Amino acid sequence: MTEHAHWVYVAGVVLLLVLMAARRSVVVPAVLATALTAWAFTGSPFAAVAAPFNALTVATTELLNIFLVLAVVGAMTGALRGMHVDTLMLEPLTRVMRNGHLAFAVLFVASYVMSLVLWPTPTLAILAAVLVPAAIAAGLTRLGAAIAVALSGQGMALASDYVMGVAPDITASGADLDAGVIADRALLLSWVVGAVAVALAYLVTERGRLVAPATTRRLSEPAEIAGAVSAGLTRRETHPETALPQLGGSAEDAPEVRETSPRRRRAVAVLVPLAFAAMVLVLVLSRFTDLFPTVPDLSGAALVAGVGLGVLVLVCAVSARSPLEAVSEHLVDGLVFAFRAMGAILPVAGFVLMGVGDFSGRVMSLPDGVETPAFLFDVIRSMQEHVPSVGVATCLALMVAGMLIGLDGSGWAGLPLIGSLSAALGPESGMDPETLAAIGQNAASWTGGGTLVVWSSLVAVAGVTGVPVAELVRRLFVPVVSGLVCATLLAAVVL
């Protein structure tokens, strides 16, 4: 019975990947695959009926932090737009982002550096408030902005996790490996993957998809960009891919605001970036000094989202006729925005998480004390005996194993397994286990961290940039996979 359940689960994963490649909805197949897998494992039709709802519950719990960050970003952005503060915040950035190409570079570097320190999800909340709208208004398409943030934050920064060092520690825990060596090599490999992926992203998506065509109305002066943001350009007024994404509800549904003096608006426009900059400074100092000893114990996403809520309250207190009601209305708009962005992702995420031992018991309503299956990891373990004892083949096998682990939507749950496989396969193939572990960690993080699955934090990137997450995955697939293959082959020869 258990073996049949493994085959049903694998068939479900393959079906989802095929349908995503064919640009078809995967919600119904995910629900059916969840039910069939539960039925095959438990033999109970009642467990099969309950499994899809249980999977929704598990997925919602695991993705709740992303969902709430999206809601706060939507609410805060709606309040800033209603007060017309967003236009003032963009003006200094337009002196640097003179065109789409420069906007891509600025957004890429800022996202990478901040994600190394804060991790991608809280970083996205900061970028969505200022940098992403400025980059889009400067000529970068919404797809270009999404690619820049995904490759730098969800990809390069998370794959090495060089500053915080959580991922190398988890990988090393699987088999007494040196976490410092894994971190160093994962950092180098992440740079290789990122360089190849960025280069291919330009080649694959450049023609009118990454930067607005020359024939499109371009916004190059600060006043023009500020006016564009204030007006909320529609698809009829400019190129579809440079239309600014609307977060937190439409202008027509926004709470009523009162006339605010230019001095107050300028003060808020200065205070908002300063608040986020202060939070970034505190987080950085807490990592490298003893000035804020209690901060490392707190969630970076929670702190940044808390600042966003503070900004929301401040803006509503200054601009709204009924501040208390306005805060509530903006939060509702933000929650609606988050539901629209993530609603179709949850059933798919629930099915994939069913393949992880920590969640499969809850999905299939298994009683306490019963050994829970790990369908996804069991498939990876079964591959071990079929890997040839050749350096290049072993490296590629660890890359594939990492990508399969990344299907869980985080990329980190199976990192101890990567460490164990690396220690087992390294001596036989003549490869250094730390190198193999770095390869697997990179592949898992790039896939599930994520740039290649729609049920990862990539949905937050898609949400704040206004790009369908399935479309973003399709645009990233060839660049990222090509980068992973190049980095793996380089590691097999050089490291």
Disulfide bonds with the S-S distance in Angstrom:
none
